[in-house]
Each structure stands twice: as structure tokens, then as C-alpha cells.
């Protein structure tokens, strides 16, 4: 049996396993089985928490619900921070977390001995098309029109540790995310597939966003996607450098620091339940 904890960050839910205590022989297969919302526990994927050495305090490995391994997830990183502190694995309010896209620094806000919110330093956005990666040339790829069936989208491409294509649409609420999302994800323009954000600017400090995640479909939230969307909005002169991103599962505050060039993401993380799963 594998002991697990289900957590969610504004609806982006993952299964978390302390891999220093539990032996996971096939994380890809486990992610597929445990994430199934009918025959498993149900989640957007699996996150393994491991000890680390050198510059990092801990390591996070994450797997999408289809079993593919992803580089980074901002919502998952926040949940890892709460897990580590609230479960007594660290007493530090600053954690250096190793991810598939490098080290991310977590700043924990606490109330009455528990984490109430987490700010993640997501690092600087990568805008060169070769490092997205995409075959659309540009540094950045900025509001480039691309047709998917009868729909033409203006794509701005940003890598926030994983690849994103952001498009600004008239009404994100009614947009056909489930029809267009898979076409963008699997387009030959993106050799490693892509996460796609469909966003509507409400004002200079507020954006409504829906996301089609690579390997998971539409999810309630995506932290790296929210960061990519703010960067894209600033590059297209649509918002200021700090805004509230309104996702299906709740709100994130995103700030693109002009001095450091880093993107800072602040939001909640919550426990859902603990359990044991047969391996």
C-alpha cells in the first residue's frame, strides 16, 4: 500500500507521496491509475516529494494524469511547501525546491502554525522560440496568428519551466476550450506539445483565464499558465505588471518584477484528505 495525501491549489488537484518513505517503482503507471476519476483516487496527476542535496532542500517530481512527466507546476509547488511545513518535514519558511525546470524558491506565510499562502519565485520567463520549444520563430513569439480548423488564434509563447501558448479571446467563459485546446496541444508547431491559455482581459489588473493542460486536458487552475498569461499580457501592452488571474478554481496574484525579471506567484494550498492506495 502507498500512503498518499490529496491536495489542491485553487482546484488544481494532485496526489502527493513522500517518496523518501514510499517506494514507487513505476511512477508513470501509478500516475495513470491513481489519477483516474472513476477507478482511482482522481486528480490532475501525481507528485513525488523527495529529499535533495546541494543547493536544494527538497525535490519535486510531477506526472500528468496520462503518465507523462512534466517539468514544473506552480500550484503543485505551493502545495509541496504547505505539505513540508505543516507535516513537520521542515521548520523553514523559505524552501529551495528542485524541479524539472530548476530550483524554485518558496516563501511561506503562516498563521497559527500552519501555512496560509505560498509565494513561489517562478524565475524569469523564457521567450526565445527555440526554448519554448516551437517552430514559430520569434523572441518573443508575439500575437502570431495561427489557424486551427476554422479558428484563428493570436499566439504568444512563453516558457515558465514548461511550454505555454497564450491567446487572448473575446470571452474565455464561452470559448470552445475543449474543441480547440487539443488541436493546439498536438500541433506540429510544438514538438513537445504545449499548454494553452485562453484569456480575456477584464481590466489593467484583472484577467480571466482558462487552461488546456498538456497531458491533462482542461484543469481548474495552472500556476505556470497564469504566470505565462501575465507575461503575455504585459508584452502585448494589455495589463500592468501585476494582476489577479481569475481561473476556474479561484484567484492567483501574479507579479512580473521589473527589476529582477522574475515572476512571483502567490496563492493558497489546501489539504483534501489522506489515504492508502494499493500498488
Helices and strands as residue ranges (DSSP letters): E 2-9, E 12-18, H 27-35, E 45-51, E 58-64, E 69-70, H 74-86, E 94-99, E 102-111, E 114-124, G 129-131, E 144-148, E 151-159, E 163-168, H 177-185, E 195-203, E 206-213, E 217-219, H 223-235, E 242-247, E 250-256, E 262-267, E 270-277
